[in-house]
């Protein structure tokens, strides 16, 4: 997967789980999407549902 282009901080607690430039693993993505399904908000992501993610293109 490509590196993230955005910060992803579930709320609560609002602590960053993914920082820009960090490669998002399948495990982290599964955990975040599970949280969204259970009512966790992702206010700083371009797509708070996490169906899509902004990533840095690789050459």
Secondary structure, DSSP 8 states (H G I E B T S, - for coil): --BBSS-B--BTT---SB-TT-B--HHHHHHHHHHHHTT-B-TTSSSTT-SS--B----
